[in-house]
Amino acid sequence: MKRRVVVTGMGCITPLGAGTETVWKRLLAGESGVDRISLFEADNFPTQIAAEVKNWDLTHEGEDPEEWKYSGRHTHFVIGAAKQAYLDAGLKESDFDPTRFGVYLGSGEGQQDFDRFSQMMTAALQNGDLDVGAFSRAGLEILHPVREMEQEPNMPAGHLAGMFNAQGPNANCLTACAASSQAIGEAVEMIRRGDADLMLSGGTHSMIHPFGVTGFNLLTALSTANDEPQRASRPFDRNRDGFILGEGSAMLILEDLDHARERGAQIYGELLGYGSTADAYRITDTHPEGRGAAACLRMALEDAGLKPEDIDYINAHGTSTKVNDQVESLAIKKVFEDQAYKVPVSSTKSMMGHLIAAAGATELMVSLMAIRDNVIPPTINYENADPDCDLDYVPNEAREIDCQVALSNSFGFGGQNITLIVGQYDGN
């Protein structure tokens, strides 16, 4: 019999603030964290807006920023979110066997050093032709070895292991927008099969830099509604024109139920179902019939032993792109059939943008808060109905409901699909 897995701690650093309670309050109020890009000069880019983490640094979490000066924004975010989650769970080292405490992260690459790369390119092109030797020599002079090492996606997970003496399994996955949801799903499986008693899991990412914005602009994936930043992300609305790039981190303490009971831990909810599939179609396009997403939903429901009518709320992937929102709505209708029109669906990306590798963990945190408080956050900026998106998207205002079971979708570039289902812990 597989072991039961519960969530005993949560923490986050997001465009809507730091800490679950702060973020939750702002989500329910329908506030937006989107604004003009300030991290670099973006006036000549097609997209000049993003959802940045502002007015926060590591001093807020009791860390000395000088010790982390060579680490990227994504590492700073995850350190803050993880420390919050660890404290929230009430953990101390005497509570666990460190060899049975692991880390599973969905982390993106580090912050790209555009300024130094530009200096290297300038050196390489001084004579009009590309001089690779000059490029390399400039790099050896101006690049810092530790800063370059910190670009590797596995580095944040390694830092977390050292900070919390987590000597158990340690892994990172980077399946685009599904990364942190997949990390949580795989961490759950590790606990279920007995490889660990506790897992620190979630995601972190920042792509708000010239390379990141350029890449998504080339894919025509970003909104260009620069004149109205806070109204630009409009999932499921007929006039949506792309997603808003966000950044941040969300981390959860996942724990074997018996282990949590033994130490008298608070329990936010139970991980009931995990589904993971691939579209096996195209790198940036979801299958037009939603075959991967639908299969993922079915897999998670089967894993949880639940039926569509048991789901009280769906936190959608809901990116605000034409294709994603249409196909996700189609997949929900395929799996839920008539019930699809009865279950409320909302996208919190309308308020905090798309945190890429960190998105899924953030949205699972939101789902757990919805269960705790019996209220679901809205999809803001929903004004114009789309005939291809005809579900209940909880437009513009939070809604009180009896929420005992919530489902969270994450669908990534490359065709990765993850669905997680969480439920209220019943005390048994």
RABEL-V945747 format. One record per residue. N is the residue number from 1. D_LAST is the distance of its C-alpha to the last C-alpha in whole Angstrom. Layout:
n=N d_last=D_LAST
n=N d_last=D_LAST
This chain:
n=1 d_last=16
n=2 d_last=15
n=3 d_last=13
n=4 d_last=11
n=5 d_last=13
n=6 d_last=12
n=7 d_last=15
n=8 d_last=16
n=9 d_last=19
n=10 d_last=22
n=11 d_last=26
n=12 d_last=29
n=13 d_last=32
n=14 d_last=34
n=15 d_last=37
n=16 d_last=35
n=17 d_last=35
n=18 d_last=32
n=19 d_last=29
n=20 d_last=26
n=21 d_last=27
n=22 d_last=30
n=23 d_last=30
n=24 d_last=28
n=25 d_last=30
n=26 d_last=33
n=27 d_last=31
n=28 d_last=30
n=29 d_last=34
n=30 d_last=35
n=31 d_last=37
n=32 d_last=39
n=33 d_last=39
n=34 d_last=42
n=35 d_last=45
n=36 d_last=49
n=37 d_last=48
n=38 d_last=49
n=39 d_last=48
n=40 d_last=52
n=41 d_last=55
n=42 d_last=53
n=43 d_last=56
n=44 d_last=58
n=45 d_last=55
n=46 d_last=54
n=47 d_last=50
n=48 d_last=51
n=49 d_last=47
n=50 d_last=44
n=51 d_last=41
n=52 d_last=41
n=53 d_last=39
n=54 d_last=42
n=55 d_last=42
n=56 d_last=40
n=57 d_last=40
n=58 d_last=39
n=59 d_last=40
n=60 d_last=37
n=61 d_last=35
n=62 d_last=37
n=63 d_last=39
n=64 d_last=42
n=65 d_last=43
n=66 d_last=46
n=67 d_last=44
n=68 d_last=43
n=69 d_last=46
n=70 d_last=47
n=71 d_last=43
n=72 d_last=43
n=73 d_last=41
n=74 d_last=38
n=75 d_last=37
n=76 d_last=38
n=77 d_last=35
n=78 d_last=32
n=79 d_last=33
n=80 d_last=33
n=81 d_last=29
n=82 d_last=28
n=83 d_last=29
n=84 d_last=27
n=85 d_last=24
n=86 d_last=24
n=87 d_last=25
n=88 d_last=22
n=89 d_last=20
n=90 d_last=21
n=91 d_last=22
n=92 d_last=25
n=93 d_last=26
n=94 d_last=25
n=95 d_last=22
n=96 d_last=22
n=97 d_last=24
n=98 d_last=27
n=99 d_last=27
n=100 d_last=24
n=101 d_last=24
n=102 d_last=26
n=103 d_last=27
n=104 d_last=27
n=105 d_last=29
n=106 d_last=31
n=107 d_last=34
n=108 d_last=38
n=109 d_last=41
n=110 d_last=42
n=111 d_last=44
n=112 d_last=48
n=113 d_last=51
n=114 d_last=53
n=115 d_last=56
n=116 d_last=56
n=117 d_last=56
n=118 d_last=59
n=119 d_last=61
n=120 d_last=61
n=121 d_last=62
n=122 d_last=65
n=123 d_last=66
n=124 d_last=66
n=125 d_last=68
n=126 d_last=71
n=127 d_last=73
n=128 d_last=72
n=129 d_last=71
n=130 d_last=68
n=131 d_last=68
n=132 d_last=65
n=133 d_last=66
n=134 d_last=67
n=135 d_last=63
n=136 d_last=62
n=137 d_last=64
n=138 d_last=63
n=139 d_last=59
n=140 d_last=60
n=141 d_last=61
n=142 d_last=59
n=143 d_last=55
n=144 d_last=53
n=145 d_last=52
n=146 d_last=48
n=147 d_last=48
n=148 d_last=49
n=149 d_last=46
n=150 d_last=44
n=151 d_last=44
n=152 d_last=42
n=153 d_last=39
n=154 d_last=37
n=155 d_last=38
n=156 d_last=35
n=157 d_last=33
n=158 d_last=35
n=159 d_last=36
n=160 d_last=32
n=161 d_last=31
n=162 d_last=34
n=163 d_last=33
n=164 d_last=30
n=165 d_last=30
n=166 d_last=28
n=167 d_last=30
n=168 d_last=28
n=169 d_last=28
n=170 d_last=30
n=171 d_last=31
n=172 d_last=32
n=173 d_last=33
n=174 d_last=35
n=175 d_last=35
n=176 d_last=36
n=177 d_last=34
n=178 d_last=31
n=179 d_last=31
n=180 d_last=28
n=181 d_last=26
n=182 d_last=27
n=183 d_last=26
n=184 d_last=23
n=185 d_last=22
n=186 d_last=24
n=187 d_last=22
n=188 d_last=19
n=189 d_last=21
n=190 d_last=22
n=191 d_last=18
n=192 d_last=17
n=193 d_last=20
n=194 d_last=20
n=195 d_last=23
n=196 d_last=21
n=197 d_last=18
n=198 d_last=19
n=199 d_last=22
n=200 d_last=24
n=201 d_last=24
n=202 d_last=26
n=203 d_last=30
n=204 d_last=33
n=205 d_last=36
n=206 d_last=40
n=207 d_last=42
n=208 d_last=44
n=209 d_last=48
n=210 d_last=51
n=211 d_last=50
n=212 d_last=46
n=213 d_last=48
n=214 d_last=51
n=215 d_last=49
n=216 d_last=47
n=217 d_last=50
n=218 d_last=51
n=219 d_last=48
n=220 d_last=49
n=221 d_last=45
n=222 d_last=46
n=223 d_last=46
n=224 d_last=50
n=225 d_last=50
n=226 d_last=51
n=227 d_last=52
n=228 d_last=49
n=229 d_last=46
n=230 d_last=44
n=231 d_last=44
n=232 d_last=45
n=233 d_last=41
n=234 d_last=41
n=235 d_last=38
n=236 d_last=39
n=237 d_last=42
n=238 d_last=45
n=239 d_last=47
n=240 d_last=44
n=241 d_last=46
n=242 d_last=44
n=243 d_last=41
n=244 d_last=41
n=245 d_last=41
n=246 d_last=39
n=247 d_last=37
n=248 d_last=35
n=249 d_last=31
n=250 d_last=28
n=251 d_last=25
n=252 d_last=22
n=253 d_last=20
n=254 d_last=17
n=255 d_last=15
n=256 d_last=13
n=257 d_last=10
n=258 d_last=10
n=259 d_last=14
n=260 d_last=12
n=261 d_last=10
n=262 d_last=13
n=263 d_last=16
n=264 d_last=14
n=265 d_last=14
n=266 d_last=14
n=267 d_last=12
n=268 d_last=14
n=269 d_last=12
n=270 d_last=11
n=271 d_last=14
n=272 d_last=14
n=273 d_last=18
n=274 d_last=21
n=275 d_last=24
n=276 d_last=28
n=277 d_last=31
n=278 d_last=35
n=279 d_last=37
n=280 d_last=40
n=281 d_last=43
n=282 d_last=44
n=283 d_last=44
n=284 d_last=43
n=285 d_last=43
n=286 d_last=40
n=287 d_last=41
n=288 d_last=42
n=289 d_last=40
n=290 d_last=37
n=291 d_last=36
n=292 d_last=34
n=293 d_last=32
n=294 d_last=31
n=295 d_last=30
n=296 d_last=28
n=297 d_last=26
n=298 d_last=26
n=299 d_last=25
n=300 d_last=22
n=301 d_last=21
n=302 d_last=21
n=303 d_last=19
n=304 d_last=16
n=305 d_last=17
n=306 d_last=18
n=307 d_last=21
n=308 d_last=23
n=309 d_last=22
n=310 d_last=19
n=311 d_last=20
n=312 d_last=21
n=313 d_last=23
n=314 d_last=25
n=315 d_last=26
n=316 d_last=29
n=317 d_last=31
n=318 d_last=34
n=319 d_last=37
n=320 d_last=40
n=321 d_last=42
n=322 d_last=43
n=323 d_last=42
n=324 d_last=38
n=325 d_last=38
n=326 d_last=39
n=327 d_last=38
n=328 d_last=34
n=329 d_last=35
n=330 d_last=36
n=331 d_last=33
n=332 d_last=31
n=333 d_last=33
n=334 d_last=33
n=335 d_last=30
n=336 d_last=28
n=337 d_last=32
n=338 d_last=32
n=339 d_last=28
n=340 d_last=30
n=341 d_last=32
n=342 d_last=29
n=343 d_last=27
n=344 d_last=28
n=345 d_last=29
n=346 d_last=30
n=347 d_last=32
n=348 d_last=31
n=349 d_last=34
n=350 d_last=36
n=351 d_last=36
n=352 d_last=35
n=353 d_last=37
n=354 d_last=36
n=355 d_last=35
n=356 d_last=36
n=357 d_last=34
n=358 d_last=31
n=359 d_last=31
n=360 d_last=28
n=361 d_last=26
n=362 d_last=27
n=363 d_last=26
n=364 d_last=22
n=365 d_last=22
n=366 d_last=24
n=367 d_last=21
n=368 d_last=18
n=369 d_last=20
n=370 d_last=21
n=371 d_last=17
n=372 d_last=17
n=373 d_last=20
n=374 d_last=20
n=375 d_last=24
n=376 d_last=25
n=377 d_last=28
n=378 d_last=32
n=379 d_last=34
n=380 d_last=37
n=381 d_last=41
n=382 d_last=40
n=383 d_last=43
n=384 d_last=45
n=385 d_last=43
n=386 d_last=43
n=387 d_last=44
n=388 d_last=42
n=389 d_last=39
n=390 d_last=38
n=391 d_last=34
n=392 d_last=33
n=393 d_last=33
n=394 d_last=32
n=395 d_last=36
n=396 d_last=37
n=397 d_last=34
n=398 d_last=30
n=399 d_last=29
n=400 d_last=26
n=401 d_last=23
n=402 d_last=20
n=403 d_last=18
n=404 d_last=15
n=405 d_last=16
n=406 d_last=19
n=407 d_last=21
n=408 d_last=24
n=409 d_last=27
n=410 d_last=29
n=411 d_last=33
n=412 d_last=35
n=413 d_last=39
n=414 d_last=40
n=415 d_last=37
n=416 d_last=34
n=417 d_last=31
n=418 d_last=27
n=419 d_last=25
n=420 d_last=21
n=421 d_last=18
n=422 d_last=16
n=423 d_last=13
n=424 d_last=11
n=425 d_last=8
n=426 d_last=6
n=427 d_last=4
n=428 d_last=0
